[in-house]
Amino acid sequence: MTHRFDLVPREPQQPQTVRRQPTFLRGVLSGILFFLVLAVFGLGLSLIGYAVIAGDLPAPGDLQNRASSFQSTRIYDRDGTLLNETFDPSTGRRTVVPLARMAPELVQATIATEDANFYRHRGVDPVALVRALYYAVLERDLVSGGSTIPQQLVKLVFLSPEQTIRRKINEAILSSEISRRYSKDQILEIYLNELYYGNFAYGIDAAAETYFNRDVSELTLAQAALLAGLPQLPAYYDPYTHPDRAKARQGVVLGLMVEQGAVSTAEADAAWAEPLVYQPLEFDLAAPHFTLYVRQQLEELLGPEALYQTGLEVYTSLDSALQDQAQRIVTEQVALLAERNASNGALVAIRPDTGEILALVGSADFDNVEIDGQVNMALAPRQPGSSIKPFAYLAAFEQPDKPAAARWMPGTLVADITHAFPDGVNPPYVPVNYDGKEHGLVTVRTALGSSYNIPAVRALEEAGLPAFLELTQRLGITTLTRPDYGLSLALGGGEVPLLELTGAYGVLANGGVYVPPVTIREIRNSAGEILCQLGTDRPCLPTANQLVMNPVDAFLLTDVLRDNEARQPAFGPNSVLRLARPAAVKTGTTNDFRDNLTVGYTPHIVTGVWVGNADNSPMRDISGVSGAGPIWNQFMTTALV
């Protein structure tokens, strides 16, 4: 460009070019000057706005004074009896320790998980935000957070948890100010002493003691990676109630550490292979499995900050009187089965019309480490055995593409004769009955009442696997998702949590209307204001009633399940399945005696019971009627008084 401008004076025949050049240059310079002035003006306004907003915020210098302050959240039963209150850390569940005392592996794992650029940014990290959004939206996985450690610390200490644009601006400003006034190590030390790790462990020292009975300086890489993965969702990743989730989360943390060069692949592999031995929990907790389940739901609904810092009052669906009876009955009856290698049991009771969980027992003894008592077996997927059969018949009842006369009914005759069923890509399936006999032509009523296996498989073949799986989804069962199911599904070949199975029976009790099981009736904030309430247009959890099946089919199936005469060929006239009032009921037993169940209902309550071992070891000759049946009978008799 300079060379061309040098040639202009030598061309007198083009005077217009010479006259326009200064005008053009002045325009360019004026434009540049205008944008510079505008930029300076904008920067000035931004600085003024920053100063104004910062002036209204808490002083960043108060960080250390404000840390470790929170309001307890209280969880109550349906009548207002306190079930649980978060511990104040001043009682000893939070001990502030210096960063220098913390195991280096723990510090590295935390930074890798929460804020990989911690030592490089100045409070806010756009790269981490984009990375978190990528995993959340495209990968549908929570791998690492989008907020930096200073941002998280601001949320923990200074700001309320509501999600507004103003709050995000305040968060960014305070994060920048904290990063300017405190060293990185100071921020990290306060942060690690402030985090909630679940099970009333506030701060990393309490977490190390709670889970591993170790000083924070003695943590191994495996233990550090496990702990570093907890704070984002402590209840969801709780290693006591969800050990598989916790282990998977540990793997994610180790992967992030390898990715960021904190450890080698060999070190991560060794840590992954290291067995994790957890310290038994020691705290008083009413209805422990139910209460922990409520805390998990609250955490997923509101986030850990709101749950553990804002003083919520949570009123649940639990009937403490029924819960106490349920726990007593499960514990006593399971003890009677010890000689048959049965060590554990679970029970769920639901009000069908509202979905309210009235009682939830997750194990025979929450404090018994030998039976894995802290694992909630009411939520653990297990094989349901024959207790899934009613839904195979229900699918045969429906068959919407067939005329009514071709659909199955309770009086339909079915051949209970040994048969090799074609089973898609699987080998032919040849089911046999529990008693090893054939019974010829029997009605659906007798076949289901006496729990014959061959007719149930015929029902599933008649309806088709896709129709059966679609039906179970309508009934609220979410775990039957494998692509390789065969006809054995009619006899319990899949895995279903007791809570979901009980809820599915609740649809039958409710005339074909599905109501999701709920634990929370009402939540109030610290000022006593109602945030959400069951039965209003602002429920705390999804509660939409939905007609998911023909009420006539629900009635017919219920009529079969409460027919004591139909049960007599297999169970006799006076089994534990018979109550003083009519009740629909079905048992289930797996082939190798690893699980047995009884699920039954009246119009007002549906109860499911599981008996087995948490480690999946087999029992000896215990069926649904001899294992879970007595528990179901005693509880229903108590509940229906």
ChimeraX attribute file (.defattr): number of C-alpha atoms within 10 A of each C-alpha:
attribute: neighborCount
match mode: 1-to-1
recipient: residues
	/A:1	5
	/A:2	6
	/A:3	7
	/A:4	7
	/A:5	10
	/A:6	9
	/A:7	9
	/A:8	14
	/A:9	12
	/A:10	8
	/A:11	10
	/A:12	10
	/A:13	8
	/A:14	11
	/A:15	11
	/A:16	9
	/A:17	13
	/A:18	14
	/A:19	10
	/A:20	10
	/A:21	13
	/A:22	11
	/A:23	11
	/A:24	11
	/A:25	11
	/A:26	11
	/A:27	12
	/A:28	12
	/A:29	12
	/A:30	12
	/A:31	12
	/A:32	12
	/A:33	12
	/A:34	12
	/A:35	12
	/A:36	12
	/A:37	12
	/A:38	12
	/A:39	12
	/A:40	12
	/A:41	12
	/A:42	12
	/A:43	12
	/A:44	12
	/A:45	12
	/A:46	12
	/A:47	12
	/A:48	12
	/A:49	12
	/A:50	14
	/A:51	13
	/A:52	11
	/A:53	15
	/A:54	17
	/A:55	10
	/A:56	9
	/A:57	15
	/A:58	14
	/A:59	13
	/A:60	21
	/A:61	12
	/A:62	12
	/A:63	18
	/A:64	12
	/A:65	9
	/A:66	14
	/A:67	17
	/A:68	22
	/A:69	15
	/A:70	17
	/A:71	16
	/A:72	19
	/A:73	21
	/A:74	18
	/A:75	23
	/A:76	23
	/A:77	23
	/A:78	20
	/A:79	12
	/A:80	14
	/A:81	15
	/A:82	16
	/A:83	21
	/A:84	21
	/A:85	16
	/A:86	18
	/A:87	18
	/A:88	16
	/A:89	17
	/A:90	10
	/A:91	8
	/A:92	11
	/A:93	19
	/A:94	23
	/A:95	17
	/A:96	17
	/A:97	18
	/A:98	14
	/A:99	19
	/A:100	11
	/A:101	12
	/A:102	19
	/A:103	17
	/A:104	18
	/A:105	22
	/A:106	25
	/A:107	19
	/A:108	20
	/A:109	29
	/A:110	23
	/A:111	24
	/A:112	25
	/A:113	23
	/A:114	24
	/A:115	22
	/A:116	23
	/A:117	18
	/A:118	19
	/A:119	12
	/A:120	10
	/A:121	15
	/A:122	17
	/A:123	24
	/A:124	23
	/A:125	20
	/A:126	12
	/A:127	13
	/A:128	20
	/A:129	15
	/A:130	12
	/A:131	14
	/A:132	20
	/A:133	18
	/A:134	14
	/A:135	15
	/A:136	16
	/A:137	10
	/A:138	9
	/A:139	11
	/A:140	10
	/A:141	12
	/A:142	16
	/A:143	19
	/A:144	24
	/A:145	20
	/A:146	21
	/A:147	21
	/A:148	25
	/A:149	27
	/A:150	27
	/A:151	23
	/A:152	20
	/A:153	25
	/A:154	23
	/A:155	20
	/A:156	25
	/A:157	21
	/A:158	21
	/A:159	17
	/A:160	14
	/A:161	17
	/A:162	12
	/A:163	8
	/A:164	9
	/A:165	9
	/A:166	11
	/A:167	15
	/A:168	15
	/A:169	14
	/A:170	23
	/A:171	24
	/A:172	20
	/A:173	22
	/A:174	27
	/A:175	23
	/A:176	18
	/A:177	18
	/A:178	24
	/A:179	21
	/A:180	13
	/A:181	12
	/A:182	14
	/A:183	12
	/A:184	18
	/A:185	13
	/A:186	14
	/A:187	19
	/A:188	21
	/A:189	20
	/A:190	21
	/A:191	21
	/A:192	25
	/A:193	22
	/A:194	21
	/A:195	23
	/A:196	24
	/A:197	28
	/A:198	25
	/A:199	22
	/A:200	19
	/A:201	24
	/A:202	26
	/A:203	26
	/A:204	28
	/A:205	24
	/A:206	27
	/A:207	27
	/A:208	22
	/A:209	17
	/A:210	22
	/A:211	23
	/A:212	18
	/A:213	17
	/A:214	17
	/A:215	16
	/A:216	22
	/A:217	17
	/A:218	17
	/A:219	21
	/A:220	17
	/A:221	23
	/A:222	26
	/A:223	24
	/A:224	26
	/A:225	32
	/A:226	26
	/A:227	28
	/A:228	26
	/A:229	27
	/A:230	22
	/A:231	20
	/A:232	22
	/A:233	18
	/A:234	23
	/A:235	26
	/A:236	22
	/A:237	26
	/A:238	22
	/A:239	24
	/A:240	20
	/A:241	23
	/A:242	17
	/A:243	15
	/A:244	13
	/A:245	14
	/A:246	22
	/A:247	20
	/A:248	15
	/A:249	22
	/A:250	25
	/A:251	20
	/A:252	19
	/A:253	28
	/A:254	31
	/A:255	22
	/A:256	23
	/A:257	24
	/A:258	18
	/A:259	13
	/A:260	16
	/A:261	12
	/A:262	18
	/A:263	18
	/A:264	15
	/A:265	15
	/A:266	10
	/A:267	15
	/A:268	22
	/A:269	14
	/A:270	12
	/A:271	20
	/A:272	20
	/A:273	10
	/A:274	13
	/A:275	9
	/A:276	16
	/A:277	10
	/A:278	15
	/A:279	15
	/A:280	17
	/A:281	14
	/A:282	9
	/A:283	10
	/A:284	9
	/A:285	15
	/A:286	18
	/A:287	21
	/A:288	21
	/A:289	23
	/A:290	25
	/A:291	21
	/A:292	20
	/A:293	19
	/A:294	19
	/A:295	23
	/A:296	21
	/A:297	19
	/A:298	22
	/A:299	20
	/A:300	15
	/A:301	13
	/A:302	12
	/A:303	16
	/A:304	25
	/A:305	21
	/A:306	20
	/A:307	24
	/A:308	24
	/A:309	19
	/A:310	17
	/A:311	20
	/A:312	22
	/A:313	25
	/A:314	27
	/A:315	23
	/A:316	27
	/A:317	24
	/A:318	29
	/A:319	18
	/A:320	20
	/A:321	11
	/A:322	18
	/A:323	22
	/A:324	15
	/A:325	16
	/A:326	26
	/A:327	22
	/A:328	16
	/A:329	21
	/A:330	28
	/A:331	20
	/A:332	12
	/A:333	20
	/A:334	25
	/A:335	15
	/A:336	12
	/A:337	19
	/A:338	13
	/A:339	10
	/A:340	14
	/A:341	17
	/A:342	25
	/A:343	27
	/A:344	26
	/A:345	33
	/A:346	29
	/A:347	32
	/A:348	28
	/A:349	34
	/A:350	28
	/A:351	25
	/A:352	30
	/A:353	19
	/A:354	21
	/A:355	24
	/A:356	25
	/A:357	26
	/A:358	26
	/A:359	26
	/A:360	32
	/A:361	27
	/A:362	30
	/A:363	32
	/A:364	28
	/A:365	22
	/A:366	19
	/A:367	16
	/A:368	12
	/A:369	14
	/A:370	10
	/A:371	18
	/A:372	22
	/A:373	24
	/A:374	23
	/A:375	21
	/A:376	24
	/A:377	29
	/A:378	27
	/A:379	20
	/A:380	17
	/A:381	17
	/A:382	24
	/A:383	25
	/A:384	29
	/A:385	29
	/A:386	26
	/A:387	28
	/A:388	26
	/A:389	26
	/A:390	22
	/A:391	22
	/A:392	28
	/A:393	27
	/A:394	23
	/A:395	28
	/A:396	24
	/A:397	24
	/A:398	20
	/A:399	17
	/A:400	12
	/A:401	8
	/A:402	9
	/A:403	8
	/A:404	12
	/A:405	7
	/A:406	12
	/A:407	17
	/A:408	21
	/A:409	20
	/A:410	18
	/A:411	11
	/A:412	13
	/A:413	17
	/A:414	20
	/A:415	17
	/A:416	23
	/A:417	16
	/A:418	17
	/A:419	15
	/A:420	11
	/A:421	16
	/A:422	14
	/A:423	15
	/A:424	12
	/A:425	9
	/A:426	11
	/A:427	11
	/A:428	14
	/A:429	16
	/A:430	15
	/A:431	21
	/A:432	16
	/A:433	16
	/A:434	14
	/A:435	9
	/A:436	10
	/A:437	12
	/A:438	15
	/A:439	15
	/A:440	12
	/A:441	14
	/A:442	17
	/A:443	19
	/A:444	26
	/A:445	23
	/A:446	24
	/A:447	26
	/A:448	24
	/A:449	25
	/A:450	22
	/A:451	27
	/A:452	27
	/A:453	24
	/A:454	25
	/A:455	29
	/A:456	30
	/A:457	26
	/A:458	21
	/A:459	25
	/A:460	26
	/A:461	20
	/A:462	18
	/A:463	22
	/A:464	16
	/A:465	18
	/A:466	10
	/A:467	17
	/A:468	23
	/A:469	20
	/A:470	13
	/A:471	19
	/A:472	20
	/A:473	15
	/A:474	18
	/A:475	27
	/A:476	21
	/A:477	22
	/A:478	15
	/A:479	15
	/A:480	17
	/A:481	12
	/A:482	7
	/A:483	6
	/A:484	8
	/A:485	17
	/A:486	21
	/A:487	25
	/A:488	18
	/A:489	24
	/A:490	29
	/A:491	27
	/A:492	21
	/A:493	20
	/A:494	20
	/A:495	19
	/A:496	23
	/A:497	20
	/A:498	28
	/A:499	26
	/A:500	23
	/A:501	25
	/A:502	29
	/A:503	29
	/A:504	27
	/A:505	31
	/A:506	34
	/A:507	27
	/A:508	26
	/A:509	27
	/A:510	25
	/A:511	21
	/A:512	22
	/A:513	24
	/A:514	28
	/A:515	26
	/A:516	25
	/A:517	26
	/A:518	24
	/A:519	28
	/A:520	26
	/A:521	21
	/A:522	22
	/A:523	23
	/A:524	16
	/A:525	16
	/A:526	14
	/A:527	9
	/A:528	11
	/A:529	11
	/A:530	13
	/A:531	15
	/A:532	19
	/A:533	17
	/A:534	21
	/A:535	13
	/A:536	9
	/A:537	10
	/A:538	14
	/A:539	18
	/A:540	21
	/A:541	19
	/A:542	12
	/A:543	20
	/A:544	14
	/A:545	13
	/A:546	14
	/A:547	16
	/A:548	17
	/A:549	20
	/A:550	14
	/A:551	16
	/A:552	12
	/A:553	20
	/A:554	20
	/A:555	16
	/A:556	16
	/A:557	24
	/A:558	22
	/A:559	16
	/A:560	22
	/A:561	24
	/A:562	23
	/A:563	18
	/A:564	24
	/A:565	15
	/A:566	22
	/A:567	26
	/A:568	15
	/A:569	14
	/A:570	16
	/A:571	17
	/A:572	14
	/A:573	14
	/A:574	11
	/A:575	17
	/A:576	17
	/A:577	24
	/A:578	18
	/A:579	17
	/A:580	9
	/A:581	9
	/A:582	15
	/A:583	22
	/A:584	24
	/A:585	27
	/A:586	27
	/A:587	29
	/A:588	26
	/A:589	28
	/A:590	22
	/A:591	16
	/A:592	12
	/A:593	20
	/A:594	25
	/A:595	29
	/A:596	30
	/A:597	32
	/A:598	32
	/A:599	29
	/A:600	28
	/A:601	29
	/A:602	22
	/A:603	16
	/A:604	15
	/A:605	23
	/A:606	30
	/A:607	32
	/A:608	31
	/A:609	30
	/A:610	33
	/A:611	34
	/A:612	28
	/A:613	21
	/A:614	23
	/A:615	12
	/A:616	11
	/A:617	14
	/A:618	18
	/A:619	23
	/A:620	14
	/A:621	13
	/A:622	23
	/A:623	23
	/A:624	26
	/A:625	22
	/A:626	18
	/A:627	29
	/A:628	31
	/A:629	28
	/A:630	21
	/A:631	30
	/A:632	30
	/A:633	23
	/A:634	17
	/A:635	22
	/A:636	23
	/A:637	13
	/A:638	12
	/A:639	16
	/A:640	12
	/A:641	5
